[in-house]
């Protein structure tokens, strides 16, 4: 019996050995088959010389030392790449590498040539801007870096996300900007909502009583997730709790007004941030967005819902991958993503923009996140249009949004980011201020308030002198008094830059779906924010308190 068993074992081993012979790796002795790497590194001069040496038979021992700067060297190979020694079939013998026989050198050279050709043809990120636009994209990133280095009242988490998802970095500046963010957000969200609402010295914490900061807090959490090396997770616990609290408080507005207290955009961004952090999102919360998407409730006064459609689609695309999502719900989420993607294609105009110049980058993220950027013609047209409108992105917040699409990245990709060596060669570009002199302009500024609670319909109508090239935000700051009343306004930071919240003492009321609409003298929407629109001499700008 033992002989029979031993005989069968020996026979099986013999058959396995015969089957193995002829494979790359040797005709005697077993060597496991290795998968080819999914992402090949870039090709350099050293690699081409090495390839020539392999073909000529000059490489000794099947391995050759590579300079550390070489993308194929073991010291600098990316996480999914492989060093030359992994590509070449070898056999261990006394702790040394078996030299390649002359018969095997052409086979090894062939595999290396295929890998090098693949690296030369395939881009690292297929959704990024074409190579001929690389200089313009890098310049936009350098401008964003310069704006991030300028002193300001509060750091913007959206700017940090744009810097982190770039192709090139200034790591020391990014670290300092992250510290500014942590100082601001940990001070406000460094304890639980319950503890914050408890009386302390006769006062309550202002966060529990004020309007939810759902969008900004969501962007802050996305920024933390994109940080390398990852920050200590312990301080993130309370911001996550606050975001969940804000989502519930935000949704409370639907019971009385039919929409979140902030907006569906901020609500969707909050759900997306929780998903990117792999936090469990209750099905009830998901169904709220699904119902709103099915009934197309993402409305604005100017009819542009592209940014909201896009961010909610990103949230759905993230959620459908989570393990705790039931199969039926995952199918609903997939269907919702397809519907949203189709509506984005329908919203594309003849010039290639999806909605307008500022909503186009967010729409492009949907095609990037769903891996349809190469198969959907609308994406290529949007990329071309975006490159033609780069001059429109003048504020740091909008630059950050544009750079995400130009670099082929999306918020959803943050969930699978892994830290690896990053280029640290980006240098800032600082825009010089306009020279003082006679280059001035005059713009007529009109403030209208047609809602019942306004004391009068016309709150302000006056010419405003300002330097040529000034933004609308600069114009508001320079607006002179009218009669005995000074011109006053307030803004709130958002993912798209400053948002006008109050003019002449009349504040927006999200519960009543009111907002300050920016119009030209002809009554058409400006499609830009106060920090981005730059009027020309003789123009008229109208600020009108409108209903969504």
Secondary structure, DSSP 8 states (H G I E B T S, - for coil): -HHHHHHHHHHHHHHHHHHHTTSTT-SSS--------SS-----HHHHHHHHHHHHT--STT-----TTSTTSTTT--TT---HHHHS---EETTEE----HHHHHHHHHHHHHHHHHHHHS-SSTTS--GGGHHHHHHHHHHHHHHHHS--SS--HHHHHHHHTSSS--HHHHHHHHHHHHHHHHHHHSS-HHHHHS-BTTB--GGGTS---HHHHHHHHHHHHT-SS---STTHHHHHHHHHHHHHHHHTTHHHHSS-SS-HHHHHHHHHHHHHTT----HHHHHHHHHHHHTT----TTS--HHHHHHHHHHHHHHTT-TTS-HHHHHHHHHHHHHHHHHHHHTB-TTS-BSSHHHHHHHHHHHHHTT-TTT-HHHHHHHHHHHHTGGG--SHHHHHHHHHHHTT--GGGGGG--------------------SS-EEEEEEEEE--STTSS-SEEEEEEEEEETT--HHHHHHH---BTTB---EEEEEETTEEEEEEETTEE--GGGTEEEEEEETTS-B--S-TTT----TT-EEEEEEEE-
